[in-house]
Amino acid sequence: MSEWRSFLIYLVTDNIMSRKELVVSALENGTVLDHIPAENVYRALNLLNLKGIENQITIGINLTSKAQGKKGIIKIEDKFFEDDELNKLALIAPNATVNIIRDFKVVEKKKLTMPTEVIGIAKCRNPKCVTNHQPIKTRFTTVAKGDEISLLCHFCEKISKIKSVF
Ligand SMILES: [Zn+2]
């Protein structure tokens, strides 16, 4: 099992010469979300309702990943999620991995499962959709075509690409 005691985050700016290395404090207990596409890190914070919580959160953006080019990582102190909360993240970060840390050690590693339904967290792009006019929770079925994820509205059957919804 990996140790997170000397967790290193590289903050890479456009200019490689000004690369800075920061040693980020170790995570004693909590969740590390890894392999998030760098451009989706802030969307991930929204999706997991992490704005405004008091837990200590460390974010790394534009870390170099062999598989992904640039990736992002989010560490949340003392926070453990339900699987269906985490699986929402698959919509914008299908290859993300989740590391559960207890007492500085990774005690569980898991992959995300793409949810089949998305309820109440995205807006329908159809201006005429009933969900845009009445206080009804939006409800979509996920449709995957290769790497591209779209959402099919339960009410008006409009298909929206995930990028246009979040
Ligand atoms: Zn709709």
Boltz pocket constraint, residues with backbone or C-beta under 6 A from the ligand:
constraints:
  - pocket:
      binder: B
      contacts: [[A, 124], [A, 125], [A, 126], [A, 129], [A, 130], [A, 131], [A, 153], [A, 154], [A, 155], [A, 156], [A, 157], [A, 158]]
      max_distance: 6.0
